[in-house]
Amino acid sequence: MFKNLVTLVTGGASGLGRATANRFALKGSQVVFCDLPTSNGQEIVKEIGENVHYIPADVTSETDVQNLVEEISKKYGKLDILVNCAGLADAHVTYNFRAKTPRKLDDFEKVLKTNVLGTFNVIRLSAGLIGKNEPDENGLRGVIVNTSGTEAFRGTLGQTALAAACGAIHSMTRPLALDLSDQGIRVVSIAPGFIRTPLLDYIPSETTEAISQECIISPKRFGDPDEFAHVVQSIVTNPYINATTIEVSGGIQMNL
Ligand SMILES: NC(=O)c1ccc[n+]([C@@H]2O[C@H](COP(=O)([O-])OP(=O)(O)OC[C@H]3O[C@@H](n4cnc5c(N)ncnc54)[C@H](O)[C@@H]3O)[C@@H](O)[C@H]2O)c1
């Protein structure tokens, strides 16, 4: 079923986006991924091989994303699937009482801007192209998958920015699905727990092991990026999933 589909993955040069681009390309979809111009996108294209095209774009830029969608329209004539994975995370307490310093506002803003505004920007500029598709037997024309996170429901120490971003993406899911429903576009979000990507490289292996043993129900390990990509595939292939957020976390519940 993927053979005639065109998929756009944001943040495709690393982590969850890269795994999704890889899985969808292997399934036969034409995949375009974007990432920051400083990323190693071209190397990822070589690694994944066939069916993959890289277009540098900053998801927070109107011009970049307009150009991205235009290039997709010119090259493929359509877009069926959008998977939003571009994003950041950081860890800072709100006020450091020892150093007597508040958390930097710029860092907080950057996470919200990239994850929330960036996701919304790509959706609003891609929806028109997806909406041009011929409807299938369910009246559906395409699907949009966003990346939230379990922080949306169970925020943890130092994670105000990520929790706010994940919460916003979760909360946007239903209104987006309603806004785009007349044109038959589904919108679903995924809330990962800890998935082993370069984003989590800063976590020492002892901490990874402690979190796995104490906070994850099962399996007692961090997730693999392809387990995220597998859920994206399930969302795409199951037309009855819409307007919801699906957790992929091994049932994680952090103690703090
Ligand atoms: N990995 C996890 O366990 C986890 C858990 C919860 C939420 N998330 C969220 O999922 C998203 C993806 O995480 P990941 O683990 O794949 O991280 P990652 O760092 O491996 O990949 C993110 C990619 O997004 C790109 N990117 C960043 N800003 C961008 C921009 N403005 N425009 C275009 N591309 C941009 C980066 O260059 C990078 O290639 C993040 O928003 C993260 O907060 C991840």
The ligand as an SDF file (V2000), in Angstrom:
LIG
                    3D

 44 48  0  0  0  0  0  0  0  0999 V2000
   13.6200   10.5470   21.9190 N   0  0  0  0  0  0  0  0  0  0  0  0
   12.7090   10.5790   22.8750 C   0  0  0  0  0  0  0  0  0  0  0  0
   12.7150    9.7710   23.7980 O   0  0  0  0  0  0  0  0  0  0  0  0
   11.6140   11.6310   22.8730 C   0  0  0  0  0  0  0  0  0  0  0  0
   10.6460   11.5690   23.8760 C   0  0  0  0  0  0  0  0  0  0  0  0
    9.6260   12.5210   23.8890 C   0  0  0  0  0  0  0  0  0  0  0  0
    9.5820   13.4890   22.9100 C   0  0  0  0  0  0  0  0  0  0  0  0
   10.5560   13.5210   21.9590 N   0  0  0  0  0  0  0  0  0  0  0  0
   10.4860   14.6030   20.9800 C   0  0  0  0  0  0  0  0  0  0  0  0
   10.5650   14.0620   19.6770 O   0  0  0  0  0  0  0  0  0  0  0  0
   11.2140   14.9870   18.7980 C   0  0  0  0  0  0  0  0  0  0  0  0
   12.3060   14.2460   18.0360 C   0  0  0  0  0  0  0  0  0  0  0  0
   13.2330   13.7660   18.9770 O   0  0  0  0  0  0  0  0  0  0  0  0
   14.4480   12.8250   18.5830 P   0  0  0  0  0  0  0  0  0  0  0  0
   14.6750   11.9620   19.7630 O   0  0  0  0  0  0  0  0  0  0  0  0
   14.2470   12.2150   17.2450 O   0  0  0  0  0  0  0  0  0  0  0  0
   15.6200   13.9280   18.5430 O   0  0  0  0  0  0  0  0  0  0  0  0
   16.8930   14.0400   17.5730 P   0  0  0  0  0  0  0  0  0  0  0  0
   17.6980   15.1450   18.1320 O   0  0  0  0  0  0  0  0  0  0  0  0
   17.5220   12.7170   17.3710 O   0  0  0  0  0  0  0  0  0  0  0  0
   16.2400   14.4950   16.1740 O   0  0  0  0  0  0  0  0  0  0  0  0
   15.5860   15.7120   16.0360 C   0  0  0  0  0  0  0  0  0  0  0  0
   15.9110   16.2770   14.6600 C   0  0  0  0  0  0  0  0  0  0  0  0
   15.1570   17.4870   14.5120 O   0  0  0  0  0  0  0  0  0  0  0  0
   16.0020   18.4200   13.8390 C   0  0  0  0  0  0  0  0  0  0  0  0
   15.5780   19.7870   14.0970 N   0  0  0  0  0  0  0  0  0  0  0  0
   15.6970   20.5050   15.2420 C   0  0  0  0  0  0  0  0  0  0  0  0
   15.2200   21.7400   15.0680 N   0  0  0  0  0  0  0  0  0  0  0  0
   14.7920   21.8150   13.7710 C   0  0  0  0  0  0  0  0  0  0  0  0
   14.2150   22.8360   12.9800 C   0  0  0  0  0  0  0  0  0  0  0  0
   13.9780   24.0560   13.4980 N   0  0  0  0  0  0  0  0  0  0  0  0
   13.8880   22.5690   11.7030 N   0  0  0  0  0  0  0  0  0  0  0  0
   14.1330   21.3300   11.1840 C   0  0  0  0  0  0  0  0  0  0  0  0
   14.6950   20.3220   11.8720 N   0  0  0  0  0  0  0  0  0  0  0  0
   15.0230   20.5590   13.1520 C   0  0  0  0  0  0  0  0  0  0  0  0
   17.3940   18.1560   14.4230 C   0  0  0  0  0  0  0  0  0  0  0  0
   18.4100   18.6830   13.6000 O   0  0  0  0  0  0  0  0  0  0  0  0
   17.4060   16.6350   14.4930 C   0  0  0  0  0  0  0  0  0  0  0  0
   17.9100   16.0680   13.3010 O   0  0  0  0  0  0  0  0  0  0  0  0
   11.7270   16.1320   19.6910 C   0  0  0  0  0  0  0  0  0  0  0  0
   10.8170   17.2070   19.6130 O   0  0  0  0  0  0  0  0  0  0  0  0
   11.6960   15.5410   21.0880 C   0  0  0  0  0  0  0  0  0  0  0  0
   11.4700   16.5120   22.0880 O   0  0  0  0  0  0  0  0  0  0  0  0
   11.5610   12.6160   21.9110 C   0  0  0  0  0  0  0  0  0  0  0  0
  1  2  1  0
  2  3  2  0
  2  4  1  0
  4  5  1  0
  4 44  2  0
  5  6  2  0
  6  7  1  0
  7  8  2  0
  8  9  1  0
  8 44  1  0
  9 10  1  0
  9 42  1  0
 10 11  1  0
 11 12  1  0
 11 40  1  0
 12 13  1  0
 13 14  1  0
 14 15  2  0
 14 16  1  0
 14 17  1  0
 17 18  1  0
 18 19  2  0
 18 20  1  0
 18 21  1  0
 21 22  1  0
 22 23  1  0
 23 24  1  0
 23 38  1  0
 24 25  1  0
 25 26  1  0
 25 36  1  0
 26 27  1  0
 26 35  1  0
 27 28  2  0
 28 29  1  0
 29 30  1  0
 29 35  2  0
 30 31  1  0
 30 32  2  0
 32 33  1  0
 33 34  2  0
 34 35  1  0
 36 37  1  0
 36 38  1  0
 38 39  1  0
 40 41  1  0
 40 42  1  0
 42 43  1  0
M  CHG  2   8   1  16  -1
M  END
$$$$
